[in-house]
Amino acid sequence: MDDSTVQDRIEALVTEEHELQRRSEDGEPHPDVHDRLKAVEVELDRCWDLLRQRRARRAAGLSPDDATVRDADTVEHYRQ
């Protein structure tokens, strides 16, 4: 997956995230909305992590194509 594909995925997820947040704020407290919002947030974190890995590898003179998508547990437990 190249950078532009990852960025396109991020943009699509952000659009979906905003729609889900709007639905939640508009009084649609349906559990499916909340569950999907959480899943989108996790997937966004994974995509951003992959994009950062690719950029870091490129900056270090390494192949960005060797970056891998990390599992949700790893990405969600990073210290910030």
N, C-alpha and C positions, 0 to 999 in steps of 0.2 A: 504494500500500500504506500503510495507516494504522499508527499506533503499536501498536495492539493486535494487528494481524495480524503485525507484525514480532516483537512479544514472544511471541506464540503459536508462531511459527516457532523462535525462540530456545529456548523451553521444550522443544519437540519434539526439537530437535537436541541439547540438553543431556541429555535422557533417553536418546537413542540413543548419545551419546558415553559416558555412564556404562555402558550395557550393553556396548558394544564394549570398554571398558576392563576390565570385569569378565571378559568372555570371554577377553581377552588375558592377564589375570592368572591365570585358571583353567587356563592351559596350552594355549590354542588359538592357537598362534603362526601361524595360517594367514595367508598373504600378503593374502588378501581382507579379513581383519579389519583388518590394519594399513593397507591402502590406504583402506578406508572410513573408518577413524578419522581419517586425515589429511584426507580430503575433508570430513568433518564439522567438523573444527577450522577449516578454511579458510572454510567456509560460515558458521560461527558468527562468525568475525571480520568477514565481510562484513555480516552482519545487525547486529552491534553497531555497526559503522561507520555503517550506514544510520540506525539509531536515534539515534546521537549527532548525525549531520547534521540529522536532523529536529528534535531538541531544540534544537540550536544555532540553526537557522533560526527556529524559533518564538521563542526568547529574543531574537533580533535583530529581531523584528517582521516577519520574512519568512515566506513560505508554506512550511510543512514539506513540502508536496506536490512542491516543486521539487527536493528531495533525490533523488539518484540512487544506485543500487547501483554501487559501484566494482568494477572487475575484481580478481580474486584477486591478481595481481602487485602492484598498487598497494597493496592493504590489507596484504598479507603483508610488504611492505618498509618499513612505517612505522617510524620510530625511536621507541623508548619510553623 
